[in-house]
Amino acid sequence: MRLVFLGAPGVGKGTQAKKLEQAYGWTVIATGDLLRAAIANNTPLGQQAKQYIERGELVPDALVNQIVAERLQGLSDFILDGYPRNLAQAEMLEQMLSQPLDAVVYFALDTEALIARLGGRRICPNCGAVYHQIANPSKAGDRCERCGTPLVVREDDNPETIRNRLKVYEEQTAPLIAYYESKNLLRRVDADATPEEVFARLLQALGLQ
């Protein structure tokens, strides 16, 4: 299957993509990971992307499109997580694909629930481990269970910053939702549940159960 996952930061797209990958063997393509890998491997595209990231700027569409196009070569089954982010990228994706998308899944969760999810996140500044006060607490309390370092809240995980991030995301994504709805590709999945319950809803939305 050829899928696109849409949904705000913290909605659980990555978790659900991994579950599908484990169940069906489909390749997950997360654009953030692709960019990091291109930079780490010092590829020509990675070198270009690095310049924008170091200046704190968004990587231009043309560059992201190239990196995604390279990764899609030869793949018949995939899940795109974090791409497309806007209409220009969505139109470019159509040109890249030899076969059309099967579905676009939109994981829906209201703002307050997202703030609660993201606000409960705690990270280890030493080893990078991520915990959540409710969903995945550290067995060592307020310290990292791997290395014992005191856990911290990410700077951009305070409620005001989260609200701003969600607002930007919604402004970018609303036209995408309408675009894919007009093509009869959009499947809405209520993400306000446990990962297992959301996965069951996802399978149902895709006609896999």
HELIX and SHEET records of a PDB file:
HELIX    1   1 LYS A   13  TYR A   24  1                                  12    
HELIX    2   2 THR A   31  ALA A   40  1                                  10    
HELIX    3   3 PRO A   44  GLU A   54  1                                  11    
HELIX    4   4 ASP A   61  LEU A   72  1                                  12    
HELIX    5   5 LEU A   87  MET A   96  1                                  10    
HELIX    6   6 THR A  111  GLY A  119  1                                   9    
HELIX    7   7 GLU A  155  ASP A  157  5                                   3    
HELIX    8   8 PRO A  159  SER A  182  1                                  24    
HELIX    9   9 PRO A  195  ALA A  205  1                                  11    
SHEET    1   A 5 THR A  27  ALA A  30  0                                        
SHEET    2   A 5 PHE A  78  ASP A  81  1                                        
SHEET    3   A 5 ARG A   2  LEU A   6  1                                        
SHEET    4   A 5 ALA A 103  ALA A 108  1                                        
SHEET    5   A 5 LEU A 186  ASP A 190  1                                        
SHEET    1   B 2 ARG A 121  ILE A 123  0                                        
SHEET    2   B 2 VAL A 130  HIS A 132 -1                                        
END                                                                             
